[in-house]
Amino acid sequence: MASPLVSQIRKQLAAGFKGKLLPGVIRKFIYTVDQYGDRQTIGYNDYPFKSGIREAFDARYRAQALIPETDVKLLILLGSTSVQPAQADKVQLQGLWYEVRQVLEIDPATASISLQCFAVPHARTG
């Protein structure tokens, strides 16, 4: 459980950006494992958030980190959602769906998370 100070920082950061960032949805899939050890998607849960932004990667950083040209950076204020996105989760922002390729950074106060994502046509499968 987060300390009262961390919770307060998260709330203040989310309040400071209110109205400036975009609403969206984090989709987390529910899996089962078949007899061969393969994951099978059996459902999903959606978690709305109120504060997100999509950015392009800096060209120099993209080249040094070998990030595909199609990938984008999503920033989500964690004070606006009840879950933390993880690799392979889907995120909807501005009507577009993205799959999380990797979590880039979570700030020390766990107030925001930066994600490397790529566009997907839909988010019905995990």
N, C-alpha and C positions, 0 to 999 in steps of 0.2 A: 504494500500500500504506500502511496506517495505521501511525503511529509506535508504538513499544512503549508509550509513555505513554497514547496514545489507546486502544489495545487493552486496556490494564489498566483504564482508566476504564470502558470498555464492559463488561468482565467483572465488575467490582465492582458496577456499577449493576444488571446483570442478577442477580447473586447476592443483592444487597440486597432485591430485590423477589420473589425466588423464593418460590413458594407463595402469593403475594398476588395475582398477576395470572393471566390466563386463557390457556390454549394456543389456538392457531389455525393457520390455513393462509393463505399468500399464493399466489395462483394467477396465474402469468404466462403469457400466451398467445403462441403461435408463429404468425407470419403469413407469407404470401406475397403478392405483388402480381400481380393479373391484368393482361391486356393493356390495360385501361382505367385502370390505376393505382389500382384499388380493393383494399383489404386483404381477404384471405380467411384466416380462421382455419384452420390445419391441425393444431393440437394445443395442448397446454399442459403446463406443469410445475408441480407443487405443491411448496412450500417450507414446512415446518412452522416455527412459532415457539412459544416457551414462555411468553412474557410480553407480554400485551396487555390493554387495558382499553377499554371503550366508555363515552363520556361524552356528555351533552347540552351543547349550546352555551349559554352565558349569554344570556339574552333580549336584553340591551342589545347585546352583541356581534353576535348574530344579526341584529338590526334594522339596525345600522350597516353590517355587511358584506353585507347582502342575502342571507343564507344561508336556503335553504328550510327550513320547519319540519320537513320529513321527514329532513333531513340530521343525521348524528351525527358526533362526533369520535372517532377511534380513535387510541390511543397504543400504539406497539409499541416494545419495547426491542430495538434492533438487535443487541445482543450475544447474543440468543436465536435469531437466524436468519442464514442465509448470503446473503440478498438484501435489497435495499432496495425497498419497494413504490413504484410510480409511478402516474401518472394512467392510468385505465382498467384497472388490475389489479383483481382480485377478492380480497377478504379474508373468510375465514370465522372467526367468533368466536361462541361459545356456540350453535353450530348454525345460525346465520344467516349469509347471504352479503351482502356489501356491495361496491359498486363505488367505487373511489377517484375522487372528483371532482377533487380537487387535493391536493397536498402542502402542508400549512400551514407546517410548521417542522421543521427538523432541528437538534438542539442542536449547539453548537460541537464537542463531543467525538464527534459522530456516534454517541451512545449511544442516542438515542431519536428517533422520528419521529412527528409528529402529522399525521393525515390527515382531510380532510373527505370523508365517504362517504355514500352513500345505499343503502338496502336494495334488493336484487334478488331475484327469486324463485328463481334458481339461478345457477350459475356455469359452465355448459357452453359458453357462447359468448363470444367476445371482442368 
